[in-house]
Amino acid sequence: MAYILLTGGAGYIGSHTALALLRAGYQVISFDNYSNSSTTALQRVEQLAGCSLISISGDIRDEAALNAVFRQYPISAVVHFAGLKAVGESTAMPLHYYDNNVAGTITLCRVMRECNVKKLVFSSSATVYGDAKTVPIAETAPRSATNPYGQSKLMIELILEDLVNAEPDWGITLLRYFNPVGADSSGQIGEDPNGIPNNLMPFISQVAVGKRDKLSVFGNDYPTPDGTGVRDYIHVVDLAAGHLKALQYLERYHGIAAINLGTGTGYSVLEMVNAFSRVNQVAVPYQFAPRRPGDIASCYAKPDKALNLLGWQAEKTLDDMVRDSWRWQSQNPGGYGNS
């Protein structure tokens, strides 16, 4: 049985991927410092999977702690989720972001090399495309970043590319997520952000459950069909399946590959709000607010490479996304209980 280390395994995407891997027969080790996650998520993953995982509390910047994990278990590959991810916070605390995200990844790779584990799936982001000039966005689009969070993801991509150029026996996939939403259909695990959500769907859900008064829609004068920003929303269960496919791909190939994980379809903010209300029969009051600096009008993926390389494509619909988001939020109005 293959042992897979998930850094940040208790987080939103990490926990859903842990569940997918357990169901596929892998042995999962979660390594998480719980700065933005909960041990409850992993307990629920075990209940849903009907089997246990190995849960270790630790920080990826702690080289000795990482080393101990690699020495104790026969790890065959790493899925690297651990990272801070709030755009606004990154602008206020850039050193914290570069230390955690970039320095943490360097430490992880150094330990992996020492222990001869050279298969890595990296949780990257469509933010590495900056303000893309054309949509849909292909993996060959120029890269740039508009904030320290995005810069940290881009820096890590460049570091990993340099690593593979120097040591071709590594196998690395850079998975560039678009906008993850939704939750496992059980409603037992989902997105539980600290404080005010940075992303649209948890904000809509918290308004619907009465935790917040109304949604602010930033900008209604974009050059889009209804004036609100258009994004590529992908169901987190589809996203988790993409990580499983990426691991299977690395069993056969070396080198490095950047791969978009998105649906290839863009939905506007108002389309998301209206779908949520329609499917779940719940009101989502909103008001228009000025554009946020750094926001772009439209961003969605060209997902062909994932299909060609990994045999993966998104299967969940918009209705699935909003239904599963609401099932999680309505069953867990306070998240995992740390709210």
C-alpha positions in Angstrom: 0.0 0.0 0.0 1.4 3.4 -1.0 1.9 6.0 1.7 1.0 9.5 0.6 2.0 12.5 2.7 -0.5 15.4 2.5 0.9 18.7 3.9 -2.0 20.8 5.0 -4.1 17.6 4.9 -6.8 18.9 7.3 -7.6 21.9 5.2 -10.5 22.4 2.8 -9.0 20.8 -0.3 -6.6 18.6 1.7 -9.4 16.9 3.6 -11.4 16.2 0.5 -8.3 14.8 -1.2 -7.5 12.7 1.8 -11.0 11.1 1.5 -10.5 10.5 -2.2 -7.1 8.8 -1.6 -8.4 6.6 1.3 -11.3 5.5 -0.9 -8.8 4.7 -3.7 -6.8 2.4 -1.3 -3.9 4.7 -0.4 -2.5 5.1 3.1 -2.8 8.8 4.0 -0.5 10.8 6.3 -1.7 14.3 7.1 0.9 16.8 8.3 -0.8 20.0 9.4 -0.2 22.9 11.9 -3.9 23.6 12.1 -3.4 27.4 11.6 -6.5 27.4 9.3 -8.0 23.9 9.8 -9.5 21.5 12.3 -8.7 18.1 13.6 -12.5 17.5 13.3 -12.2 17.5 9.5 -9.8 14.5 9.6 -12.0 12.6 12.1 -15.0 13.0 9.8 -12.9 11.9 6.8 -12.1 8.7 8.6 -15.8 8.1 9.4 -16.7 8.7 5.7 -13.9 6.5 4.4 -14.5 3.7 7.0 -10.8 3.5 7.6 -8.1 5.5 9.5 -5.4 7.9 8.4 -2.2 9.0 10.2 -2.5 12.5 11.6 0.6 14.4 12.6 0.7 18.0 14.0 3.6 19.9 12.6 4.8 22.8 10.5 6.5 22.4 7.1 9.2 24.9 8.2 10.3 22.4 10.9 12.9 20.4 9.2 13.5 18.0 12.1 9.8 17.2 12.4 9.4 16.6 8.7 12.5 14.4 8.7 11.1 12.3 11.5 7.9 11.6 9.4 9.9 10.5 6.4 12.1 8.3 8.5 9.2 6.6 10.2 6.9 5.9 7.1 7.7 4.5 3.6 6.3 7.6 1.8 6.1 7.3 -1.9 4.8 10.8 -2.9 3.8 14.1 -1.4 0.7 16.3 -2.1 1.7 19.8 -0.9 -1.3 21.8 0.2 0.3 23.6 3.2 0.2 27.3 2.6 -1.4 30.6 3.7 -3.9 31.8 1.1 -5.6 35.1 1.9 -4.8 37.7 -0.6 -5.6 40.7 1.6 -3.6 39.3 4.5 -0.7 38.6 2.3 -0.5 42.2 1.3 -0.4 43.2 5.0 2.0 40.4 6.0 4.2 39.7 3.1 7.2 38.3 5.1 4.9 35.9 6.9 3.6 34.6 3.5 7.0 34.2 1.9 8.4 32.5 5.0 5.5 30.0 5.3 4.8 29.3 1.7 8.2 29.7 -0.1 10.7 28.8 2.7 8.4 26.0 3.9 8.3 24.5 0.4 12.1 24.7 0.2 12.4 22.9 3.5 10.0 20.2 2.3 11.9 19.6 -0.9 15.2 19.4 0.9 13.8 16.7 3.2 12.2 14.9 0.3 15.5 14.8 -1.5 17.4 13.5 1.5 14.9 10.7 1.9 14.8 10.0 -1.9 11.1 10.8 -2.3 10.9 12.7 -5.5 7.3 12.7 -6.5 5.4 15.9 -5.7 1.9 17.2 -6.5 1.9 21.0 -5.8 -1.2 23.0 -5.0 -0.7 26.0 -7.2 -3.3 28.5 -8.3 -4.7 30.4 -11.3 -3.4 33.5 -9.5 -0.1 32.8 -11.3 -1.7 34.1 -14.5 -2.1 37.6 -13.0 -4.5 39.7 -15.2 -4.6 37.4 -18.1 -5.0 39.1 -21.5 -7.1 36.4 -23.1 -9.6 33.8 -21.9 -9.9 30.8 -21.7 -6.4 30.7 -20.0 -4.0 28.0 -21.2 -1.0 26.7 -19.2 1.2 28.5 -21.8 -0.1 31.9 -20.8 2.4 34.4 -19.4 2.7 34.3 -15.6 2.7 37.2 -13.2 1.2 38.0 -9.8 -0.6 41.0 -8.3 -0.1 40.3 -4.6 2.3 38.5 -2.2 0.1 35.4 -2.1 0.1 35.0 -5.9 3.8 35.8 -5.9 4.5 33.0 -3.4 2.8 30.5 -5.6 4.7 31.8 -8.7 8.0 31.7 -6.8 7.4 28.1 -5.8 6.6 27.1 -9.4 9.9 28.7 -10.6 11.8 27.0 -7.7 10.3 23.6 -8.6 11.1 24.1 -12.3 14.7 24.9 -11.4 14.8 21.8 -9.2 13.7 19.5 -12.0 16.1 21.1 -14.5 18.9 20.4 -12.0 17.7 16.9 -11.0 15.6 15.3 -13.8 14.7 12.3 -11.7 12.0 14.3 -9.9 8.4 14.1 -11.0 6.3 17.1 -10.2 2.9 18.4 -11.2 1.9 22.0 -10.7 -1.9 22.0 -10.3 -3.3 25.4 -11.0 -6.7 25.6 -9.4 -9.3 28.0 -10.5 -12.1 28.6 -7.9 -12.8 25.6 -5.6 -16.4 25.5 -4.2 -18.8 22.9 -2.8 -18.3 20.1 -0.3 -18.6 16.4 0.0 -22.2 15.3 -0.7 -22.5 14.0 2.9 -22.3 17.6 4.3 -19.8 16.3 6.8 -16.7 18.1 5.5 -16.5 21.5 3.8 -14.9 24.9 3.7 -14.6 26.6 7.1 -12.7 29.8 6.7 -11.3 31.8 9.6 -13.0 35.1 10.1 -14.6 36.9 7.1 -14.5 34.6 4.1 -12.2 35.7 1.2 -14.1 33.6 -1.4 -17.6 34.1 -2.8 -19.2 30.7 -2.0 -18.6 30.6 1.7 -19.8 34.2 1.9 -23.0 33.4 0.1 -23.5 30.4 2.4 -22.9 32.4 5.5 -25.4 35.0 4.4 -28.0 32.3 3.6 -27.5 30.7 7.0 -27.9 34.1 8.8 -24.4 34.4 9.9 -23.9 37.6 7.8 -26.5 40.2 6.8 -25.8 40.5 3.1 -23.3 39.8 0.3 -21.3 42.7 -1.1 -20.9 42.3 -4.9 -17.7 44.1 -5.8 -18.3 45.9 -9.1 -21.3 45.7 -11.4 -19.7 47.6 -14.3 -17.3 45.0 -15.7 -17.4 44.1 -19.4 -19.3 40.9 -18.7 -22.9 39.8 -19.5 -24.4 41.2 -16.3 -21.5 43.5 -15.2 -20.3 41.3 -12.4 -17.0 39.4 -12.3 -16.8 36.0 -14.1 -14.8 33.1 -12.6 -14.3 29.4 -13.2 -15.8 27.6 -10.2 -14.8 23.9 -9.7 -16.4 21.5 -7.3 -13.9 20.4 -4.6 -14.8 16.8 -5.2 -13.7 17.1 -8.8 -10.6 18.9 -7.6 -9.7 16.1 -5.2 -10.1 13.6 -8.1 -7.6 15.6 -10.1 -5.0 15.1 -7.3 -5.6 11.3 -7.4 -5.1 11.4 -11.2 -1.9 13.5 -10.8 -0.4 11.0 -8.4 -1.2 8.2 -10.8 0.4 10.2 -13.6 3.6 10.6 -11.6 3.9 6.8 -11.2 4.6 6.7 -14.9 6.4 10.0 -15.7 9.3 12.2 -14.5 9.8 15.9 -15.2 7.4 18.7 -14.5 4.0 19.6 -15.8 1.8 22.5 -15.1 -1.9 21.6 -15.4 -5.1 23.7 -15.0 -7.9 22.3 -12.9 -11.0 24.1 -13.9 -14.3 23.5 -15.7 -13.6 25.8 -18.7 -16.9 27.6 -18.0 -17.2 31.0 -16.4 -20.0 32.0 -14.1 -20.7 35.6 -12.9 -21.2 36.5 -9.3 -24.9 37.1 -9.9 -25.3 33.8 -11.7 -23.8 32.1 -8.6 -26.1 34.0 -6.2 -29.2 33.2 -8.4 -28.3 29.5 -8.7 -27.8 29.2 -5.0 -31.2 30.8 -4.3 -33.0 28.7 -7.0 -31.5 25.3 -6.1 -31.7 25.7 -2.3 -34.8 27.8 -2.0 -33.1 30.3 0.3 -32.7 34.1 -0.1 -29.3 35.7 -0.4 -29.6 39.4 0.0 -26.8 41.4 -1.7 -25.7 44.9 -2.4 -23.4 46.3 -5.0 -20.1 47.8 -3.8 -17.2 49.4 -5.6 -14.7 47.2 -7.5 -11.8 45.8 -5.4 -8.3 46.7 -6.5 -6.6 43.9 -8.3 -9.9 42.1 -9.3 -10.2 41.2 -13.0 -13.3 41.0 -15.1 -13.1 37.4 -16.3 -11.0 34.4 -15.6 -11.7 30.8 -16.7 -9.6 27.8 -17.7 -8.7 26.0 -20.8 -8.9 22.6 -19.3 -7.8 20.4 -22.3 -4.4 19.5 -20.9 -5.8 17.9 -17.8 -8.0 15.6 -20.0 -5.1 14.8 -22.4 -2.4 14.2 -19.7 -4.3 13.0 -16.7 -7.6 11.7 -18.2 -9.4 14.1 -15.9 -12.2 16.4 -16.4 -14.7 18.1 -14.1 -18.0 16.3 -13.8 -20.0 18.2 -11.2 -22.5 20.9 -12.4 -23.2 24.4 -11.0 -26.3 23.0 -9.3 -24.2 20.3 -7.6 -21.8 23.0 -6.4 -24.4 25.2 -4.8 -26.4 22.3 -3.4 -23.4 20.7 -1.7 -22.2 24.1 -0.4 -25.5 24.7 1.3 -25.8 21.2 2.7 -22.4 21.6 4.4 -23.2 25.1 5.7 -26.8 24.4 6.8 -25.7 21.2 8.7 -22.6 23.0 10.2 -23.6 26.7 10.7 -20.6 27.2 12.9 -18.2 25.2 10.7 -16.3 22.6 12.6 -17.1 24.4 15.9 -14.1 26.7 15.9 -16.2 29.7 14.8 
